[in-house]
């Protein structure tokens, strides 16, 4: 059975991606290799730099970087979503969006893969949606309680992993990864 | 005359630091060497990594990294101040601070120096103050219009460079740099 390693300390990411990979008979294993993340407004640059500089010999290995981009806030919090979540949190985002009619936003996920030849491949997933007026739900992590994907009336945090994976940026990137792996490894 | 190079695209930084260094008969010259900035909550880590990875042979060379840390916002925007300034801006910070009584904040500056022996030295400057209720002044850059240092009733943006340099984080770090250079180079 094909096995892929992911360098992350976020168990939610491991769960979401492994559910997708399992459908392709690919196993995902989390490893705690420290990641060097650069400052960039481009998630792809961050993920590629991180996977290139991982200090592990395990292959194939992936890094996933994601962000919430809010149109009315010029893309904020974008690549710094986890720092923004830890500091001003959901409450801060909702305060910035008070009286804002344009609530459109998207989540972006970038998976960077390093294979045995040390080649780097990048897989991107995106989901468009909007920022809810108040937080709802307890599943997921980060800004899931205030993000409603288009075509739904529930936030990501009101969905099980299976339901979230029907829409999510991370699931879309993971599917592209799985399809590439089955063809090329 | 001793000359130091600074890798930055920010002319305000060059001006503020060069005014200080000139008092010590040290010349500062800006160079446009691309900087690799990592994501970290520690400015020192960011500056040290950046100066180590500069692609220039000029020495001694410095990198300066600064941030505004607001207590009530758990340190936000901190190391990501320039990204936050570009996206949600001063208006966003003031909105997050609406009805907040604890307006205390500080600016931190970290200068990392690489000398001819490739040794790295770090100089830190800090200024405590508070976030004003509304923006005032047109001097300076970034969040200067909403930061009032302790002992003043004007924002940094209401001060000339000379006045700002009496208080500023960047001036304090630059003075430490100058004193170290005069003793060691």
Interface residues (C-beta under 8 A of the other chain):
Chain A: X36 X37 X38 X39 X41 X46 X73 X74 X75 X76 X77 X78 X80 X83 X84 X86 X87 X88 X92 X95 X96 X98
Chain B: X36 X37 X38 X39 X41 X46 X73 X74 X75 X76 X77 X78 X80 X83 X84 X86 X87 X88 X92 X95 X96 X98
